[in-house]
Amino acid sequence: MTTRALRLSPKASRLARAGRLWFYADDLTAGDVTPARIVRLQDDGKRDLGLAFTSAGRIAVRRCGAWPLTIAENGSNAGTAGSRDAIVPGREEFFANRLQTALANRGETVRIADAGGRLVHGEADGLPGLIVDRYAEVVVLQVTSAVVEAALDAIVPVLVEATGAAAVIARNDVAARRHESLPADSRLLHGRRVTATTIVEHGLRHEVRPFEGHKTGFYLDQRPARALVKELARGREVLDLFSYQGAFALAALAGGARSAVAVDQSEAALARAEAGAAANQLTGLTTVNANAFDHVRAERDREARYGLVVLDPPAFAKSRREVRGAERGYRDLNRLALRLLAPGGYLLTCSCSHHMRLPQFEEVVRQAAAGLPFPVVLRRRLGAGDDHPAVVTHPESEYLKVLLLQRPES
Ligand code: SAH
């Protein structure tokens, strides 16, 4: 299949050469973005910039990496100014190739029976608008690009073949789909309707409900941080703020914590934390159904002290406009949480706001630590696990920031 290349304006071309992946309709000087399809992208000098997905939505062009130009199509010099009609692969060939590469990079997560992990992470796997998570026998997709949506018939069989999944589910109840004029719905794409399954992470069983859980069912991105919490928790009293189904609290108890308190505003999430403790034969969990802001203030007022506090709030900055207010929220919460540390105590603090970069988050934490009657030591920086790779020139793909802070012993 050949199709006319899309060309970027001089300004957009400079950004593309610097690694920018997303472009808007007014960045284009030639070619149409409709219908949504895979195209070759060119810079203003007609040099090849690889493949891209087009869309009639807000983000008109999403680059998806290199793909060889054939000699026949491009004269003798692949990668330089090419013919007017440049080759693009058929969608089956394209998706099979990209998915195989992504799965090969995930190693055993693809096959271990009770594993949970991300198999495809959008741009970093050359598949903009596609997330694929695996939870034991269930595979969950999140689709936010029209090109991917139209290619599901090519994508699903490859995933079923590679994982042996009993169910493939689309969790498409996300706002981002509106920008692509795609309906927000969740549905079964293959197999039987599995409403709950169990994954094992760091030796702990976690129940995952693919149709109703947060994100695609579970916060897979915090796996490295949960390992760290398990490692640090021995003998400590632990406070897990914004706990959801208590994954951190359970990791702490499995690591030998004396007690763990899980705080969340969702009664249903806390019920599942309790069930999780029972399923793993862990004792010492208390759940508190409260607004976490109110709860930390109450804990401050009664001068409570903890050996380990986990602070993993939802994204406060959902857009660039909200960053200022979000900074205030993070600062207040972090200051309150730091005050609850016993000498030698740790705070594991997280931000999953795409619009707040690591230096900004570290500045907020610095401000939170200023004026406390003890120093605060930065022990470690973490992020999402290796199954959530990021394109370094596309900051949106690196959203999770995790810092391990400590109040020194004396
Ligand atoms: N730490 C969890 C993920 C936390 S997600 C894990 O690793 O699995 C954020 C959680 O914060 C959600 O469960 C949501 O119900 C809860 N939440 C949001 N706002 C809240 C508030 N003001 N007070 C308490 N919980 C809140």
Boltz pocket constraint, residues with backbone or C-beta under 6 A from the ligand:
constraints:
  - pocket:
      binder: B
      contacts: [[A, 218], [A, 219], [A, 222], [A, 241], [A, 242], [A, 243], [A, 244], [A, 245], [A, 246], [A, 247], [A, 248], [A, 263], [A, 264], [A, 265], [A, 266], [A, 269], [A, 290], [A, 291], [A, 292], [A, 293], [A, 312], [A, 313], [A, 314]]
      max_distance: 6.0
